[in-house]
């Protein structure tokens, strides 16, 4: 696992995802503070309310149904669940797909408890955050996970362009470095950070080696659920090495 230099304050700011892939947690592990940027627009057919698992019939989506018709400008943290039965449906899918997995018996009970707790929540952002905290702690990740409007006022954040928004979150948290996902290369104004004395670093996922999975060849782009149910929380934590 890569260690950050002593005295560095590393900030990550990104949208919450539903039980995201292993790389999301690898990035979280390297952060001093992990900010959930959920005041931005909810994007349909994205990772905010769905993720993939492996099944005997190939990859399948687990999707939290949300109210979206006519709500094209709603933020992630304004997005409401439309069917409260989603949690039990997802648990049934996990039971059917992972009962043969090596760590199923050791891990499924706490996962079911976490799902039953968030299944009573109405708001997508709260569900995502609570599941992120639950999985991070099981994986041995102690990074604080905070909503963006707990760092700066929501109105101020919404008035900024994307690069300025990220910079001001970093400044408010005393960042010396901003650790970004590689997709942001298309829009991030790196010079803005450099002028503020904050180094931008791009996350590299190449250290995430394959692990044992059920149902055929290795597939990296699946939910953290797959890692935990196949190898267990403790071993899963060791395999988050990005």
N, C-alpha and C positions, 0 to 999 in steps of 0.2 A: 504494500500500500504506500502510495506517495505521501510523504509528510510535508507539511508547509513549514517554511523557515520560521524560527522563533521570532516573535514580535510582529509578524504579519497579521493583518486583519483582512480576511478574504470574504467577500460578499458574493452571493449568487442571488439573482432575482429572476423568477420565471413563473409562468402560469402553473396552477395546480393541475395535476393529471390524476385520472382514476387508476389506482394501483399500478403505477408506471413500471417501465422496464428497469433492469438492473443499472443501466448507465445513469439514470436519474438519481439513484441513491449513491452511486459512486461520486457524482458531482456534489451531492449534499454532504457526504462525508468530508470533503475537502474544504467546506465552507466554515467560516466562523459564525455567520448568520445566514440562514436560508429564507429568503423573502418570497412569499407567494403573491405574485402580481395579478391578483384576481379582480382588480378594478377595471381591467381592459375587456374588450369585447369577447363574448363567447363565440367560438367558431364551431360551426356544425361539422359533423363527420371528421372530428379531430380527436385528440387524446383526452380532452377535458372530462368527458363522461363515458368513455369506453376504453377497453383494452383487449388484448388477445390472449388466449390460452391454447395449449395443444390438446387435441382430443383424438380418439381412435380414428376419426374421419378427417383429420387435418386441423388447420387453424380455425378457431371460432371466436367471434366477438362476444364479450360480456359488455352490455350497454346499460347504463342507467337512463331510463326514459325521462326526458325533461320537457317542460313547457317551452316551446320555441316558435310556434306559429304566430306570425305577426309581431314577433319580438326580436327583430333582426339586429337591433342596436343594444340589446341587453348585455350587461357585463357578466362575467363568470360568477361573481358573487351576488348577482341578482337573479340567477337562474334557479328555477324551482323544479323539484322532482314532480313528475306527473303520475307516477304509479308506485305507491309505497310497498308493493309486493316484490320489487326488484331484488332486494337483498336475499330473500329466501330462494328466488329463482336462480340467482348466481351461485348460492351455496349448493343447490341441487346439481348445477352444471359442474361445479368443482368436485363434488362427490363422485359423479359419474365418470369424470375424466381423469381423476388423480387417485382413485382408491388404490390402485396398484403401485403408486409412487412410493419410493423408499421411506420418505419422512411423513407420509400422510397421517399415520396414527399419532405421531408425536406432535404434529403441527395443526391439524384440522380443527381441534377443539377451540384453541385460542382465536383462530381466524373466524370461526363461527360466532364466537362471543363478540368479536369486534364488529362483525357484520350486523349482528342483532342489535348492537348499540346504535350504530349509525343508521340502521334501517328506520329508526323513528325520526330522523332528521328530514326537514323539508328542503334545505338548501344544498345545492351541489357543492359549493365551495367548502361548506362545513364538513360534509361527508368526505371529500377528498383530503382535507387537512387532518381530520381525525384518523383516517386510515394511513396517511403518510406518517403521522406520529407513531401509530401502533407498530407499523412495519419497521420504521427506523429504529425504534427502541429494541425490538427483537433482534435486529441485525447488529446491535451494538453501536449505533450512531447516536451521539448525544447532541448534535448540532441543534440550536434553537430554530424552530420553524415559526415564522411570524407573518401575519397578513401585512400587505403594504401600507394599509391605512392605519396600522399601529406604529408605523415609522414616520410617515408624513401625512398631513391632511389629504383626504381623498380629492377634494376640489382642486388642490394645488397639483396633485399628480395628474389629474385629467386635463389640466390646462397645458401640460408640457408635451413636447414631441417625444418619441420613444427613447432616443439617446439621452436627452436631458433628464427624463424621468429616472432612468437607470443611474445616471450620474448623481442626481440629488439623493437618491436612496443610499448610494455608496457614501456620499459625504456625510449624511445624517448618521450613518453607522460607523464612521471613522475608518473607512476602508483604505487599505494601502493597495489592494488588488481587487479587480473585478473578474470573476471566473465565469465565462460565457460559454454556452453551447455553440457548436460550430455553425449552426444555421443562421446565427445572428451576423455573420460576416457580411451578409447581403445588405444590412442596413445600419449597423452600429457605427457611430462616428467615433472612431478610436482616438482621433486627434483631440476631441473634446475632453476625453479622460486624461490624455497625456498632459494637456495644459493645466489640468487640475492636480497633477502629480499622482494619478492613480494608474497603475499598470493594468492593462487588459491582457488576460490570458485565455486561450481557447482550450476547452476541455478535449482531451484525447481519450477515446474509448478503446484504443487498440490493446490495452492490457487486460481486457475482459475475456478470459479464456473460456472455451466450452466447458460445460458441466454435464453430468448424466441427466438425460431426459427420457420420459416415456414417449412411445409412438414415433419411431423413426429417427431420421437424422437431426442434428442439432439445429435449432432455430433460435437466434439471439433476440429477435424483436418480439418478445412476449412479456407479459406481466411479471412482476416480482413474485406473484403467487406461484409461478412455475418453479422458480429457483427454490423458494422456501419449501414447497411440498416435495420436491425431488431430493434435495440434499439437507434440508433442515436449516433452522435459523442460525445456529452457531457456524456451521460450515458455509452457509450463504453469506454471512458477514465477512468471512475470510475471502470469499470469491468476488467481493466488490472491491476491486483493486484499481479502478480507473484513475 
